[in-house]
């Protein structure tokens, strides 16, 4: 079964992390490699484990979603942490939901939606300490398929969950051997990464800008590498697939909702879809930029787009682009601002937050798009995404989750930090 699974997994990466040489004589030198062996469970076992368990420390924080007084924080490819944020100065780590292959999430009412590799899982979160799965939709996201087989017509073959092996963790191995002048590739199975989006206010929560799920007016919209899918969630506990439309041959990175519009970021531009008729997205306009990854947020008249280099999206541009969307059918560039390596961004009123990678968080007065004014630069963290809401900024960084109070933008204060687990 493992051989079968490995034949299905098409993405591999070399994990030769360390090459240590000792002495000057290569014939006597030693070389040390670190590699990881995948550990498996059956899909039946994995699904039985998808429920609240004891709280765990952070290791690789990913996507974030807030709902009421709760924070839902993705642990990349492993599951979701739940925090009680009633007191932002002292959030409480309540529980962890193990979900192998999870990167995206969204919340409405008492329901959590999450991906598990290519599956869509619906959870009852009425009691955050007793979360339980309600529905599994097999291969809902085919671009992340790791173990399903297809029939001749392109559909998924009948599934026996006892026969499917799922990677749930990795065991580290360190191997030392005689020096070999030719690189030695030791391989492990890698997991595809994607990103949940900001939702409009209401009974749904709010997420960050590095997003591939979003909720609006009883529908969930998700993006794959090249398409936009629609899900009817009028009965939140029983989501129903509606349709998928192809956006183009560009790599789609993010989706962001604002009022009755969806803003979709891709490697070569931004697409604007109208959803004034819920469940029926219609393309209205697009804006082209140089090849790069491009998270986007928007307000009534402008879209704010970050472009970054050093990624699978290609390109060597690192900047913020401000786009006029007064006429969404004809968006045009207002101005560009140089950045270091920007990822996610968030905006409340005229206050704009940009996660500029290793250069920390940059906070701007964005009242005049032609003349952004830097209010504060917060150093000391490698940042990924941010939610700016109700005068609080929640910042996801490589070393944990930060919360800042910006009720006085001239005196932005750190409220709390949830750091990584000891030794991570």
Buried (B, 14 or more C-beta within 10 A) or exposed (E): EEEEBBEBBEEEEEBBEEEEEEEEEEEEBEBBBEBBEBEBBBBBBBBEBBBBBEBBBBEEBBBBBBBEEBBBBBBBBBBBBBBBBEEBEEBEBBBBBBBBBBBBBBBBBBBBBBBBBBBBBBBBBEEBEEBEBBBBBBBBBBEBBBBBEEEEEEEBEEBEBEEBBBBBBBEEEEEEEEBEEEEEEBEBBBBBEBBBBBBBEEBBBBBBBBBBBBBBBBBBBBBBBBBBBBBBBEEBEEBEEBEBEEBBEBBBBBBBBBEBBBBBBBBBBBBBBBBEEBBBBEBBBBBEBBBBBBBBBBBEEBBBBBBBBEBEBBBEBBBBBBBBBEEBEEBEEBBBBEBBBBBBBBBBEEBBBBBBBEBBBBBBBBEEBEEBEEBBEBEEBBBBBBBBBEBBBBBBBEBBBBBBBBEEBEEBEEBBBBEBEEEE
